[in-house]
Amino acid sequence: MPGSDTADPAASRTPAGNLIIVSAPSGAGKTSLVRALVERDPQVALSVSHTTRAPRSGETDGVHYHFVDRARFDAMVADDAFLEHATVFGNSYGTAKAEVERRLSAGRDVILEIDVQGASQVRSRMHSAIGVFILPPSRETLATRLRGRGQDSPEVIARRLGEAISEISHYTDFDYLVVNDRFADALADLLGLVRAQRLRRTSQVLRHTRLLESLLGDAATPIP
C-alpha cells in the first residue's frame, strides 16, 4: 500500500530451526555423539522426552526427562500432545510437540534422539524433519561394544545384537548415514550436516534479506 510504514516482514524474520532425528542401534554411539554435538553447537537443543518411569540415581527432572505419572502421560496422548510415543518394558516415553515447536520457531535446531519406530512417527507428522542414522563400522565392532558394557549376560547381548541388526535394516528411511568408526570423524560429519542445513537457500534468504537487497541494488548506483 502506498505510504505504508509496514516493513517487509521477511527482512526481520528469524528462519525456523531444523528438526533433526538421530537414530542408531544400541552400541553405535548415538548418545555420546549427540551429547558432543549439543556441547559444541549452541544453536542445537536436545529435546527432553516425557516418561512414566521413575528417575534413576543422578537424573534430574526437566534435564534428562520430564518425569510424569501415568495419568498425566495418558492425558497428553489423548490431547495429541506427542509427536511420537511408545511403551517399552512397561514404561511410556514421548516427545512433546509444543516444546519442539517452540524451540524451532525461536530458530533453534532440535535433536530428537529416538529409535526407528519413533522416527517413523515423527516423519509422518513433520515431513521436513531430517533423518540421520548412526552406523557402527562393522558387526564385530558392534558386538564388542555391547559386550564392553559389562552389564549383560551373553544371552542378552545376543538378543541386543539381533535387535540392532533389525534396526539397521531401516537405514533407507533416513536422509544421512554417519559411520561411527573414529568418534572425532563421526562428530565432524554430524556437525557438518547440521550446519549445512542452515545454509539452505530458503533459510539464508530470510536471515540475510537486507544483505541481498543491498548487493542487488540499483546497478547504476556508484559503489563508494
N, C-alpha and C positions, 0 to 999 in steps of 0.2 A: 504494500500500500504506500503511495507517495506520501512523504513527510513522516512516515512511521519511524519511531525511535527504537523499534524492536530489533535487537541484534540477531545476526544469523545464529540459530541455535547450534549449528554444527561447530561454530567457532569456539564454543565453550564446553562442549560435551566431553565427558570422560568415556573412552571406549570401555565397554563391558569386559570383564576379565574372561579368561578361558576356563572351562570346566574340563579337568584332565583326570581321567580314570587310570589308575595304575593297578594292574593285577599281576599275579605270578603264582606259581605253585609253591607250596611250603618248601623252604630251603633255598629258594632262588636269591634271597637277599633283598626282597622288596622293601621291608620295613626300614632297614638300615639306609637304603638309597633314598627313600622318601624323607627320612629324618635329616639326612645330609643336605638334600635339596632345599628343604624349608630353612635350614640354618644358613645357607649360602645365598638365598634369593629372598629379599624382604618383601617382594611383591607376591610371593606364594604363601597361601594359607592352607593348612591341612584341616579338612572337615572332621569335626568331632562327632562320632556316632552316638546314638542313644542305645542303651541296653538295659535289659531287666536283670542281668546278673549282678551279684554283689561285688563291690570294689575289692580288688586284691591289695595285698600289702604294698604300699608305696604309690598307689593310684589316687589321683585327685579328680573329684567331680568337676566337669567342665574342661578338663585338660586332657585326660586320657579317654574318658567317655562322659556322657550325660547319663548318670545312673537314675533310672526311674522305676517305679513299681509296675506290676503287670497291668493294673487298671489304667494307669496313665498311658502306657505304651499302646494298649488296645484302643484307647480313645483316640490316639494320634492316627492309628491305622484307619479307624472309622472316619476320621476327618480328612483322609487322604493327605496327611501331612508329611509322608515319607516319599522320597524319590525311589527308594528301594528298601526292602526289609526282608528278613529271613529269621527262621528259628533254627539254632544249632545246638544240639545236645541239651534241649530244654530251655535254653536262654534265647531271647529275641534281640536282634540288632537292627538298627535302621538309620538311614541318612535323612535328616530333616530338610525338607525342601526350602523352608523360609530362610534358614541360616545360610544355605548355599546361595540362594538368590540374592540375599542381602550383600554378601561379600562380592559376588560377581558384579552387581550393579555399582559397587564402590570402586570397581576397576581392579580388584584382586583376582589373581588366578587361584582357583580352588582345586586341591588334590583330593580325590576320593580313593582311598586305599581299600579296595574291596575285591571280592572274589569274582569269578567269571559270571556266576549267576546274577550277582548284584549289578555287574557291569551291563549285562544284557537288559535288566530292568531300567537302568538309568538311561541307556541309549535309546530305548523305545519311547522315552518321555522327553528327552533332551537330545535332539538329533545333532546338535552342534558339538556335543561332548567329544573329546579327543581320547582315544583309547591307546594305552601303552601297555605292552605285555613284556615282563622281565623273564628272560630265559636263562637257565644255567648253561655252562659251556659244554656239559656232557651229562649223560645219565649217571656215570660213575661219580662225577663230582657232586651231583645232587644227592646220591646215596651217602657219600662221605659226609656231607654237611648235615644230613638228617641224623646220622649216627653220632656226629660230633657233639650234638647237644647233650648226650649222655643222660637223657631223661626218659627214654622209651625203650621198651623191650624189642627184640628182633621182630616179633610178630607185628607190633605196632608200626615199626619202621617200614616193614614190607607193605603194610596197608597204606601208610602215608605215601610211599613211593608209587604205588598203584594209583592213588588218588591224584598225585602230581602229574603222572603221565596222562591221565584223563583230562586234567585241566589244560595241559599243554596242547591237547588236540583242538582247543578252541582258539588257537593263535590267529586264525583267519578272521576272527571277529574284531580284531584290533587294527589300528592305523599304523602303529610303530612297534617294532621289536627291538629290545635292548638286551644284548647278551652280557650277563654279569660274570665275566671271567676275571678281569682285573677291576677291582672296585673303582679305582680312580678313573679308568676309562669309561666305565658304565655311568658313573656320576656325570662326567663331562658330556656324554651323549644325552643324558636326561636333561641336564641344564641347557644344552644347545637346542633341543627340540622345544622346550618350554619357551625359551627366548625367541625362537624363530616364529612361533605362533603369534607373538606380539607384533612382529614386523609385517604381518599380512597387510595388504593394501587397505582393506576396509577399516582396520583399526588405526593405521597410521594416518589416514586421511582425516579422521576425527581428531587425532592427537595433534596434528600439525597443519590444521586448516589455514591458519594465518601465515605460516611459512610458505605453503604452497601458493597462496594468493599473492604474496609478495614476490615470489620467484617468477610467477606467471603474469605479473602486472603488465601494464602498457609498455610494449616493446619500444615505443618512441621516447619513453621517459629515460633521460640520461642517468647512468649509474654514477653516483657521487664519487 
